[in-house]
């Protein structure tokens, strides 16, 4: 750390290096840098976890600290101590008022303000801590919160540190260093190891804070150069920009405050003022003035309440850790550096002048900047309907929008083809998919996974390291053979928003892998182009008509003669929230076309008995009614699981009817069986479905079917597949209880609409 020894003239400065502070802080910074460079994912995970822990454990302390500092600073400025001069009683300010004001601007107005000027208000508007986002009330609350984060609290902290350092440096003859503020506590011992430790810690937190701004600045400059001069956006350009920015900053610091820093400050303030003036003049000027006035009023009105608001109830506490507490920690981290700078340029001014200068001069420009840019961004979304801006600018703006302006199919391909610059940030830093385990337990993978998912949809699981799998020497080894698709991912890009519980919830809510890839990995996936596209089903809405002549019953569907049918029952218990117990009636004509005429879920117990032990209800009795209504000659019962008893019960329920019961055991891959049964007729245009069948679960199950998954809603698909794969039985007899018996050729069942022609 560099300590400035004051001479008789301010311009004659002797500079010496404090080696214990320099070596100690440099060593810690180098160690942290190496850890982050060589272990980026682990470091990110640790830092994110540390941030969450600090926010939960010490959030109240940060809130109280900022309030106490602000109150004390106001009291100090307004008290009799405010007239005390920071220097000799007859000493004049070192810098002119104009230069001092310009350097105060630069002390706290940097690249972060440019970056967050439009982004932060838009984020709070779309996803406020409390209440509904995207409303007028959310817009007012967004600006008030943004003003809170950039307002009096942070500048009061800067003023407090600067006043303390000025007092002990210019009135008590101590060096202009952080340790000097502790002189009342430790006395001359501040010149020993205690002082070295304080100064080293100050340098450390300053560097940590500075790298954030440096990274943001490089990204913004690179983006601007790319837009204006088509300079590529890559790591090499970013590194060059970082080096150039560090060289300029170093030259300005070495040149001195009177020359380099003052010159940069004047240029910085001039450019920012010109930019702000341009927006103000060319934009909706009156609206901006109204917005500034309203925003200031909302800020002052909510100042006390928001200063103590810890969001005790609800999920807003997580939001507070991401935003308000993050800002308070950021202000605290910057306070040593900015406080030293303000102290260095404020010699000869009074305490009251320093405090109100720091509180009001930069603050006024900051609030004007935030109001103009923030209100403009919100207006584009709220009043002009520019929804794409909201979804691109704010990662996580809506539940289904995480760094992407689309729900499924990506629009980035089209936008980039038209010359747009699209910054896409997937939810994970790395990914690897195992689609077909093929009986293996070991798989090579180039990175150590942090999140490992099994399956997708409601059956998805988030596997546990050390229990369900282990990673060693570039390979992942599972405790048992995976039975479904496995997705391995690196670190989360937003761990504070998407912890393990939230990720698993999102995985369960996602219906297909394409939907997951499109939404969370930002990859263009044709989600609706599935193996079993329900749009290929040919809909009809007419009922079977049975005609009897010469002792023979013939079935017609519209103008098409039905030659055979198959009925398949995929038995389940029929319990609530359990698997469905679907039965399918599939008709077939002379051309080989299939007609999915019935797709009904049976419910309740398999059978219900009366006092005499006779079946009087239950699933088998519901199926008996279908047999009678549609003259079904045979029912195939899948006897896997609960079906082992269903066949016997169904035979008992069908006594007296001309209907056979066949028991069938299914083996092999169910997904392959479904594809084998449905994909051919579907793609050939041979598969029809009644309107009532399409109105049921079939359409959704077909649209969401994923052959790679073993745990998904496919009960109706499985039942329909069984009916198609079964050999159809000729319809030639009617059931005794069916009123068609003895009727003439004009008799029809009253099941629906009949005036319809079937076209091919």
N, C-alpha and C positions, 0 to 999 in steps of 0.2 A: 504494500500500500504506500502511496506517495503522500508524505506529510509536508505541508507548506509552512515554512517558518516566516513570520511576519517581520519585515524590516521597516526602516523609517519611511520608506516610500513603497507604496503598494505594488509598483511595477518592478521593483527589484526583489525577486523571489529566489531563495536558495532552495534547491530541491535535493532531497536525500531519500534513499530507499530504506524502508524498514524491512530488513531481510527476514526476520521471524514471521512477520505477517505475510510477506510476499511468498516465501517458500511454503509456508503452511497452507495458505489458501490455494496456491497453484497446485500443490500435491493433491489436495482433496478434489479440486476441479478436474484434474487429469484422471484421477481414479474413477470418478463418476462418469467421465466421458468415455473411458475405455469400457466400463461395464455396459453402457448404453450401446456403444458401437458393436461390441462382440455378442451381447445378449439383448437384442432389441425387444423381442417379444416378452421375455421374462421381465425385463425392466419396465416395459409398458404395463404389464399386469401388476407388478409390485407397486408402481407409482399410482396406478388407478385405485388399487385397493387401499393404499395409504391415504389417498384423497378422500375416499368414502369413509374411512375410519375416522379421520380428523373431523370431517363434517358432522358425523354422528356424535362424536364424543365432545368436541369443542366448538360446535356451531354456536351455542349460546354465548361462549366467551368472545368469539369474534364479533357477534352482534353487539354485545355490551361494550366491548373495547372501543368500537367505532363511535358509539353514542357518547361515551365518557370523554373521549378525545375531542369530539366536536364541541361538547358543552364547555369543557375546560378552555379550549382555545377562544371561544366567544367571550367567556368570562374574563380571560386574561387580556383580551384586546379592549374590552369595555371598562376594565378596572383602572385604577390609578397607575398600575404598572405598565399600561399600554403606552404611556408617553416616554418611557425609558428608551434611551438610544442604544442601539447595538454597535457600540464603539465608544470613543471618547465623547464627552458631552458636547464638545465644539467641533466634532468631526463631521465633514460633509460626505454625502453618499459617494461611493467609488464610481458608480456608473450613472449616466444621465437617466432621467425618468423614462425616456423613449427606449433606450437600450435595455434598461431593466425590465420594462414591460414586455419587450420583444423576447428577452431570454426567459421570462416567466412563462410565456406562451410555449416555448420550446421545451420547458422543463417537464410538462405533463401532456403535451399534445404531440402525439407521434403517429406511427403507422397503425397502431391499434385502433385509434379513433377513426381513421379512414376505413379500416377493415370492418369494424363493428357499427359504423354509422348507419348503414341501412339494414345490415344483417340482424343485429340484436332486436330492434323494434319489431321487425317482421317475424322473428322467432316467437317473441312474447305474444304477438298478435294472433298467430296461428295456433300456438299451444301454450296458453296462459297457465300459470300455476293453479288457478282456481277458475271455475266457470267455463262457459262455452267459448271456444276459439272462433275467430273469423267474424265476430260481431262488432258493432260500433262500441259497445262497452269494453270489449277486449282491446280495441284500438286505443282507447283512452288509457286503459290500464297499462298497455304495453309501453307507451311513451312515459308514463309516470314511473314505471319500474326502471326503464332505461335511464331516466334522469337521476333516479336514486343511485344507481350503480356508478354514474359518472359525476355525481353532484358533490354536495358539501362534505360528506363523510370523508372521502378520500383526500380532498384538498386540505381539510382540517388536519389530517394526519401529517401531510407534508409540512404544513405551517408549524405544527408542534415540534417536529424534529428540527426544522430549520431554525426556529427560535431558540431552542435549547442549545444547539451547536453554536449559533451566533453569540449567545450570551457568554458561554464559557470560553470561546475563542477570542472574542473582541473585548470582553469586559474582565475576564479572569486570567488572560494570558496563557490559556491552554492551547494545544495544537488543534487545528481544525480537523478533527477526527471523531468517529463515533464514541470512542472511549471517553472523550471529554465530558459527555453528558452524564457519565457515572461518577464524576469527581466528588460530588457530595456524599456518595456512598463509600467509595474506596480511597478517597484522597489521592496521595502520591502513588499509591499502589496501582493506579491505572496505567502507569508507565512500565509495569511488569507484564507477567504472563496473562493476567486478567484482561488488560487492555489489548494485548496481542490477540487474544481469543475473540474479543468483541469485534475488533476490526476485521479479522479473518472471516468471521461469520457474516459480517456486513458485505464483504466482497463476494462471498459465496452466494448469498441470496440475490445480490444484484446481478451476477452473471446468469444465474438460473432464470431470473425474470427477463433478462435482456435477450437470451437466445430465443424466447418465444416471439418477441417483437421482431427479431432479426429474421426468423423463419417466415413470419407473416409478410414482412416487407419484401423478402426475396420472391415469394410467390406472387405478390401483387405486381412487382416490377416486371417479372417474367411474363405475366399475363398481359400487361400493357404493351410490352415490346412485341409480343406475338401478335397482338391485335393491330398495332400500328405498322410494324415492319416485318411481320411474319417470322420473327425469331423463334426457333423451335423451343418447345417446353419439355425439357428433359433435365436429368440430374446434373449433367455437365454445365449447362447454362446456369442452373441454380447455384452451383458451387462457384462459378465465376462471379456471379452477382454478389454472393456472400463475401468473397475475398475483396471485391471492389468496395463494398459498403464498409467493411472493417478497416480498409486502408484509409478511406475518407474520414472515418470517425477518429482513427488514430492520428492522422495529420492534424485534424482540427483540435484534438486534445493537446498534442505536442506544441502546436502553435501558441496555445494559451487562450484563456477566456476572452481577453481584450481583443484578440484578432480572430482566431479561427472560430471559436464557439459563437462569438457575437455576430460574425459574418454569416455563419450557417443559420443562426437564429433569425436574423433579419430576412434572409432568403426564404427560409421555411415559412415564416409568418406571412410574408408577401404573397407567396404562391398559394397558400391555403386561403388567404383572404380573397384573392382574385378568383379562385375556384368557387368559393362560397358566394361571392358577389355575382358571378356568372349564373349560377343556379337560381339565385334569388331574382335576378332581373329577367332571365329568359323563361323562368317557370311561372307557375300561378302565384304571383307575388302576394296578392291579397289573402289568398288561402294560406300561404306560408306564415304571414303575419298573424292571422287568426289562430293558426296551429301553435305558433310559439307562445302566444298569450295563453291559450287554453292549456297547453302542456305545462307551462310554468305554474299556473294556478292549480292544476291537478297534482303536481309534484309537491308544492308547498302544503296543500291540503292534506295529502297522505303522508307527509314527512314523518310525523311522530308515530303514526300507526305502523307504517312499513319499517321504521327503524327498530321496532321491537317485535315484529312479526316473525315468529319461528315456525309457522305452519304446523302447529302441534298435531293437527288431525289430517288424515288423508295422505295422498301420494305426493302432495306438493313439497314435502320435506326433501324428497329426492331432487326435485327441481331446484330447491333452494341451495342444496349442496353443489349442484352443477353451475348455478349462476351467482346468486348473491354472496354466498360464502366464498366461492372462487374469486369473485371480485375483491372482497375484503382481504383475502389472503394475498392477492396480487398487489393491492395498494400497500399492504404492510411490507411485502418483499421489495417494492420499489422505493419505499420511504427512506432508507439509508442513503441511496444514491441521489435521489431527487432532493432530499433534505440537505445533503452536503452541497449540492449545486446551488440551491437557493440561498443557503447560508453564505456561500462564497461570493455571490453577486449582491448581497444585501447589506454589506457593511456600511454603517453610517445612517441607516434608516431606523425609525422607531419600531418598537414591538407592534404597535397598532397598525402602522403603515405596512409592515411585512405581512401580518396576518390577513388584513383586509385586501391587500394586494394579491396575495396567493389565493384567497377564497373567491374573490370577485372577478379579477381580470381574466385568468384562464377559464374560469367556470362559465363566464358569459359567452365566450366564443364556443366552448364545448357544447353548451346547451343549444345554442343557435345552430351549430352544425348538426347535432343529433335531431333537432326538430325539423330542419329542412329536409335532410336526407331520409329520416325515419318516416315522416308523414308522407313524403312522396312515394316511398316504397309501399307503405300500407294503402295509400290511395289507389295505386295501380292494381292492387289485389282486391280491395274492398269495393271500389267504385267502378273501376274499369274492367273488372272481371279477368285480370291477368293471372289466372290460377297457376299457369306454368311457372311464373316467377316465384310464387310462394312455395311451390313444391320443390323447385330446384335450389332455391336460395337457402331453404331451411331443411337440413337433414332431419328426418323423423317428423315432418310437419303434420302428417296424418298417420293413422295407424298403418295404412298400407303403403305409405310413401316414405322411404328411407333413402334419401339421397337420390331419388329418381322421380320423374314426373309421370310415371305410368303405373298401371295396376298389374298388367301382365306383359303383353308384347311390347318390347322396347321401342320407343320413338327415337332413340339416339342414332340408330342406323340411318334413318331418313334425315335427321337434323344434321348429322355430320357430313352426309353426302351433299347437303346444301351449303356446306362451308361453316357450320356452327362449331364453336369450341365447347366441348362437353367434358366437364370434370366429373368422372364417376368414381365413387368411393364404395366398394363392396363392403358388406357387413363384416367380412373376415379377411385377414391379411393373406391367407393361403388356404388351399382346399385340395382335397383328394377324394375321389369317389370309388367305392368298390361295389360294382353293380351285380356281379355274378361271383359269389364266393367259391362256388364249385367244390365245396367240401374242405377248403383250406382254412387254416387258422392264422397263418403268417403271411403278411403282405409288405413289400418294400414301400417306404414312404420317405420323401426327401426332407421332411420337417417333423418336429415333435408336435403332435396335435394337442391342442388345448381343449377343444370340444369335439366329441365323437358321438354322432347320432346314429341310431338304428331305426330304419323305417321312416315314413313320413305320414302325416295324418294323425288320426286319433290314437293309433297304435305306436307312435314314435316314442323313442326312449333316448335319454341322454346318458351315455355309458360313463362309468366311473373308472378313472385311472387307478391301476393297482388292484382293482377288483374284477372288472369286466375285460380289461385289456392292459397290456404293458407295452411300453415303447423302449426299444434298446437297439443300438447300433444300426440305425437307419431302417428299422422295420417295426411294425406294430403286430403284436401277437394277442389274439383273443382267447379268453378262457374256454370258449366253446365255439363250434363252427357257426358263423353267422347264417341266419336263415332268411335274411332280407338285405336290402341295399344298406350300405354303410357309408356315411359321409364324415370325413375327417377335416377339421378346420383349425387354422392358427388362431391368433389373437383376435378379439372383437375390436372393430373400429370405434365402437361406442360402448365400452364396458360399463360406464356409469348409467346408461339407459337400458342396456340389454345384459342383465346378469344371467346366471344359469337358469333361474326359474322363468324369466321372461323369454329366453331363447327357446326353452322347451315348450312353453305355452304357444309361441308363434309357430313352432314346428308342428305341433298338434293341430293348429288351426289351418295349416296349409294342406291343400287336398292332393296336389300332385308334385312330383319332382320338378317338372317344368315351371310350375307356379313358384316354387321355392327358388329355383335358379334365377328366374326372371326378377322376382321381387327383392331378394336379399343378396344375390351375387351380381345383380345388374347385368345379366346376360340375356340377349335377345332369344327368347324361346317361344315357339308357336304353341302356346298352352292349349288352344282349342283344337289343334290338329292331332287327334288322338287315334289310337289303333281302332277303337270302337266309337266312331263318330255317330251320335244319336241323330244328327241331321240327315243321315242316310236312310233312316227308317221311313217307310212309306205309310202315312197315316190313313186310316179309314174309320168310318163311323156307321156301320150297318151291322145288323145282327143275323145270326143263323136262321134260316127258314127251312123247316123240314116238310118235305112233300112225300106222301105215301100213295103208291099205286101198285096194284097187283101184289100186295103183301111186302113190297120193298120200300124202305125209307131212304130218301135221297136228301142230302143237305146242300143248301145253296147259300152263298154269301154274296149279296147283290146279284150280279149276273154270272157269278163264277160257281161252278159245281165243286164242292168239297168232297174229296175222295177218302180222306183219312184224317186222323187226329192222334195226338199223343198227349197224355196228362202226366206231369211229373211233380212230385211233392218232395221238397227239400225240408225235411222235418226239423223243427226246433221247438223248444219248450213254450215259445210264445209269451214269455215273461216280459214285463216292462223293462226297457233299456237293454234287453238282450237281443240276440239274433232274431230276425224275422223268420216266420215259418211259411215261406211262399209256395204256392201251387200255381203251375202254369198249364194252360190249355193251348196247345199249338195245333192249328189246322193246316192242311196241305191240299193243294189242288193238283190237277192232272199235269200242270207244267212244272211242278216242283217248287212252287212258291210257298213260303211259310207265312201264316197269319197268327200273330201273337194275340190271341183273342181274350184270354184271361190271365191276369197276373195279380193274384190276390194273396194277402198275408192272412193266414189263419191265426187266431189268437185264443188265449185261455189255455186250460189244461188240454191234454191230448184227448181225453174223454171224460164226460160227466155221466153219472148213473142215477137212475131213479130208485125208488124204494124197492122195486122188484129186481134190481141188479141189471136192468136193461139200459143201454146207452141212450141218453136223451139230450146230450149236448156236447160241447167241446169241439176241438178241431176236426175230429173225424166226422162229426155230425154236420159241420159247415161244409166239409168236402162232399158229404153225401148229397147235400142240396145242389152243389155244382154238377154232380154226376146226373142227377135227375133233370136239371134245367137244360143241360146241353147234350144229353144222351151219350155220355162218355162211356165207351165200352171197356176201357182198361185204365188203371192208375198205377204208375210206377212209383214206388216208395223208396227213397234213399235211406238205407238202414244204418248208416254211420251214426254213432252217438245215440241220441234219443229215438232215432228211427227204428231201433231194434225191436221196440214194443209197438210201434205205430202200425206195422203191417197187420198184426193180429187184431188190434182194435178196429182198424178200418174194415177188415173182412166181416167182423161182427156187426159194424154199423151198416154195411152194404147188403146184409142178408135180405133176400127177396128181390134184388136187382140183378140185371144182366151185366154185371161189371166185374172184371177180373182184377186182382191185386197182385202185382209183381214186385218182389223185393230185390233191391239192387245195391250192391256195395261198391263205393267209389274208391279208387286208389290212384296214385300218381299226382302230378302237379296240377292243382286246380286252375291256376292262371292259364297254363297251356291248354287245358281242356276247354276253358271258356273261349279262348281265341280260336281254337280248332272248330268249335261249334258255331260261333257267331260271325267271325270275321269274313268267312266266305260268302254266306248269304247276304250279309250286310253290304259288302263292297260290290256284289253282283247285282244289287237292287232286287233281290228275291225275298227280302224280309219286310213284312208289313206288321203294323201294330195298331191295335184299336185305340181310340182316343182315351178311353178310361185307363188303359195300360200306360200310355204316355203321361197321363196326369198323375200317376203314382211314382214310386221311387225309381222305376226303371231308367227313365231318362237321365236322372242325376247320377245314378250308379254307372251307367254306360259312359257318360262324359268324364267322370273322374277315375275310371278304371285305369290302373297302372300295372302292367304285367310283372314289374319288378317287385311288387309288394305282396306280402302274404296276409297282412292284416288290414283289410279295407271292407267297406260296405259293398258286397257283391252277391248277396243272397238271391236277388231276383235274376241276376245274370246267370248264376249257377243253376237255378231252377229252369230258366229258359234254355240253357245249353243242354241240360238233361233231356228236355222235351224234344229238341231238334235232333239229338244224337240217337234217341229211341226210334225203333222201327215203328212207323205210324200204323194204326189199326183202322181198318175200314169201318165207316159208319154205316151200319145196315139194320140196326135194331133200335127200338125206342124203349126207354125204361117204363115199367108198368105204371109208375105214378105220374108219368108225363102225360098231360092232357092231349098230346098230339094223336094218341091212339084212337082210331075210329073217326078221325076228322077228315074232311075233304081236302083237296089240294090247295084251297085258299087259306087254310089255317096258318097263323103266324104267332110266334111267341111275342109277348109285349115286353121287349127288352130295350127298345131304342128306335132309332130312325131307320127307315127302310128305303126311302126314295133316294137312292144314290147309285151311281154307276161306277163300276170299277174299271179304270183305264190302265192300259199297259203302254 
